[in-house]
Amino acid sequence: EVQLVESGGGLVQPGGSLRLSCAASGFTFSSYYMQWARQAPGKGLVWISRIYKDGSGTNYADSVKGRFTISRDNAKNTLYLQMNSLSAEDTAVYYCARESPQRGDYYFDYWGQGTLVTVSS
Amino acid sequence: EIVMTQSPATLSVSPGERATLSCRASQTVSSKLAWYQQKPGQAPRLLIYGASTRATGIPARFSGSGSGTEFTLTISSLQSEDFAVYYCQQYNNWPLTFGGGTKVEIK
């Protein structure tokens, strides 16, 4: 069974940093592109980042480019999101998701349960 | 950036009735369109990809159609577990973008 379990969320002050983790199991982690998306309270879904299978390439939404860094450790089956210079607009539930295995099909076939990040003083 | 617009924002339907949800793209996305279901406090679940292909384990009452800029998700006979928020997502262009969602509520 595919499982994605996020952790690392919490309350952080504006300007602060946080690192999220996503532990993957039930599939060959190194064979999949992985993604992060977020959802502000009461709002819709927003894609924020993607990483290649081997970590050699990354993509970011403009809203987080230069502040967030996606990475992965295939030996530990874990995806990360390092978030710096956080502001109130970054308050959201952060989801990790597995990208479809079909080449060129960038939809999410499995999602984690999410971890809440609250940016507030 | 491709803007995805879903309508209506809220759909009130009685159990057993048909629900038709719409998703419009600001420019063509070919058939690179997915639908997700999200229940309160839960992660999204993939329903449809490629505009019309049901994901593994998704009941046949869910169907998707359309291509280009106009897409539809139809739930043929609503069950109690189908009351949720539904999102469309295009994956033809970067950045990937989602619609604002349609909430399907009990009438």
Interface residues (C-beta under 8 A of the other chain):
Chain A: G44 L45 V46 W47 N59 A61 D62 Y95 S100 D105 Y106 Y107 F108 D109 Y110 W111 G112 Q113 G114
Chain B: K32 A34 Y36 Q42 A43 P44 R45 L46 Y49 G50 A55 Y87 Q89 Y91 W94 P95 L96 T97 F98 G99 G100 G101
